[in-house]
């Protein structure tokens, strides 16, 4: 009896484990039309809630929406008309790939570099995995240094952007090719680059 009483007291002293929720509270995206652009007004707040850098989330949103954009004082400004649903979808996709652990489902993770590979490491369960980039992954993939402004390249257009522009991939770059259609193999002149995005015209 004395043993059972001691066991009961010990169990009462153990704190309850909160198994409800995943401790991830992300504000809804706020979209605002701005001429030919759409502003993601609370991009910085969303990135902070995900414990990720604003620039990293901004670059992902650009790739997800297949458009160009700028990051200004924590606000994302993207070329084209986009809705709250568009931004929300990009954030949810980012969360699954770069934040939430695929094993335990918790957001207690961090991005680390291991042998030039970005890994998602979970501090809750110890799991880790490489993250997948949205840009094309091919056996002929080349380094980012192979795409430079002022250079000419031959690329295959594999996707279509929201504005109807052709989209090609080279190495880690997503390249926008106005006037080209999916399936075309074209020669392009790269006019400008931003992060892992490149903006071109037909050569």
C-alpha positions in Angstrom: 0.0 0.0 0.0 2.8 2.3 0.9 4.4 1.7 -2.6 1.1 2.4 -4.4 0.6 5.6 -2.5 4.2 6.7 -3.4 3.5 5.8 -7.0 0.3 7.9 -7.0 2.1 10.9 -5.6 4.8 10.6 -8.2 2.3 10.4 -11.1 0.5 13.4 -9.8 3.8 15.4 -9.8 4.4 14.6 -13.5 3.2 17.6 -15.6 0.6 16.9 -18.3 1.9 16.8 -21.8 0.0 19.1 -24.2 -0.7 16.9 -27.3 -3.2 19.3 -28.8 -2.1 21.6 -31.6 1.3 22.0 -33.2 2.3 25.4 -31.7 2.3 27.0 -35.1 0.2 30.1 -35.4 0.6 31.9 -38.7 -1.3 35.0 -39.6 -3.4 34.9 -42.8 -1.8 36.5 -45.8 -2.8 40.1 -46.6 -3.0 41.0 -50.3 -3.3 44.5 -51.7 -3.5 45.5 -55.4 -0.8 48.0 -56.4 -1.2 48.9 -60.1 0.3 46.1 -62.1 1.6 44.6 -58.9 0.2 42.9 -55.8 1.6 43.5 -52.4 1.9 40.8 -49.7 1.7 43.3 -46.9 2.4 41.1 -43.9 5.1 38.9 -45.5 7.6 39.7 -42.7 5.1 38.8 -40.0 4.3 35.5 -41.7 8.1 34.7 -42.0 8.6 35.6 -38.3 5.7 33.2 -37.3 7.4 30.5 -39.3 10.8 31.3 -37.8 12.3 31.8 -41.2 14.0 34.7 -42.9 11.7 37.1 -44.8 14.0 36.9 -47.9 13.9 33.1 -48.0 10.1 33.1 -47.9 9.9 36.0 -50.5 12.1 34.0 -53.0 9.9 31.0 -52.5 6.7 33.0 -53.2 8.3 34.3 -56.4 9.0 30.8 -57.6 5.6 29.5 -56.5 3.7 32.2 -58.3 6.1 32.1 -61.3 6.6 35.9 -61.3 9.2 38.5 -60.4 9.0 40.7 -57.4 10.8 42.9 -54.8 11.1 42.8 -51.1 10.7 46.3 -49.6 10.7 46.9 -45.8 9.2 43.5 -45.1 6.5 43.8 -47.8 6.6 41.5 -50.9 5.6 43.2 -54.1 4.9 40.9 -57.0 4.3 41.5 -60.7 0.8 40.5 -61.6 -2.7 40.1 -60.0 -2.7 37.7 -57.1 -5.3 36.9 -54.4 -5.1 36.1 -50.7 -5.7 32.5 -51.7 -2.6 32.6 -54.0 -0.4 33.9 -51.3 -1.9 31.6 -48.7 -1.3 28.6 -51.0 2.4 29.6 -51.4 2.8 29.9 -47.6 1.2 26.5 -47.0 3.5 24.9 -49.5 6.5 26.6 -48.0 5.5 25.5 -44.5 5.2 21.8 -45.6 8.6 21.9 -47.3 10.7 24.2 -45.2 9.1 24.2 -41.7 7.0 21.2 -40.7 8.8 18.0 -39.8 7.7 15.2 -42.1 8.1 12.6 -39.3 6.3 14.1 -36.2 4.5 17.0 -37.9 5.8 19.6 -35.5 7.2 23.0 -36.6 10.2 22.9 -34.2 12.7 22.7 -37.0 15.6 24.6 -38.4 17.4 24.8 -41.8 21.0 23.7 -41.8 23.7 23.2 -44.5 25.4 19.8 -44.7 27.8 19.2 -47.6 26.2 22.0 -49.6 22.8 20.4 -49.1 20.0 22.3 -47.3 18.6 20.0 -44.6 15.5 20.4 -42.4 16.4 19.2 -38.9 13.7 18.7 -36.3 14.6 19.6 -32.7 11.5 17.8 -31.4 12.1 14.3 -32.7 15.6 14.5 -34.2 14.5 13.6 -37.7 16.2 15.4 -40.7 15.7 15.4 -44.4 16.9 17.4 -47.5 14.5 20.0 -48.7 13.3 20.0 -52.3 13.7 23.1 -54.4 10.9 24.0 -56.8 13.3 24.7 -59.7 13.9 21.9 -62.2 16.1 19.0 -61.0 17.8 17.3 -63.9 20.8 15.2 -64.6 22.1 18.1 -66.7 21.6 20.6 -64.0 24.4 23.2 -63.8 25.6 25.6 -61.1 23.9 29.0 -60.4 27.1 30.7 -61.8 26.2 29.4 -65.3 23.3 32.0 -65.6 24.5 35.5 -65.8 23.0 38.8 -67.0 24.2 39.7 -70.5 24.8 36.1 -71.6 23.0 34.0 -74.2 21.7 30.5 -73.6 19.7 27.8 -75.2 16.9 26.5 -73.0 13.8 24.3 -73.1 10.6 25.9 -71.9 8.9 23.5 -69.6 6.2 25.5 -67.8 3.9 28.5 -68.3 3.8 31.4 -65.9 0.6 33.0 -64.6 1.1 35.9 -67.1 1.5 33.5 -70.0 5.3 33.8 -70.2 7.3 30.7 -70.8 9.3 29.3 -67.9 12.6 27.4 -68.2 15.1 26.1 -65.7 18.8 26.0 -65.7 20.7 24.8 -62.7 19.1 26.4 -59.6 17.6 29.2 -61.8 14.0 29.7 -62.9 14.1 31.7 -66.1 11.1 33.7 -67.5 11.0 33.8 -71.3 8.2 36.1 -72.7 7.0 35.1 -76.1 7.9 31.4 -75.7 5.6 28.5 -75.2 5.9 25.3 -73.2 7.8 22.7 -75.3 9.8 25.3 -77.2 13.6 25.1 -77.3 14.8 28.7 -77.7 17.9 30.9 -77.6 17.5 33.6 -74.9 19.4 36.7 -73.8 19.4 37.1 -70.0 18.7 40.8 -69.2 18.7 40.6 -65.4 18.8 38.2 -62.4 17.4 38.4 -58.9 18.4 35.6 -56.4 17.7 32.4 -58.3 15.4 34.0 -60.8 16.4 35.2 -64.3 14.6 37.5 -66.7 15.2 37.1 -70.4 14.1 37.9 -73.9 14.3 35.8 -77.1 17.7 36.3 -78.7 
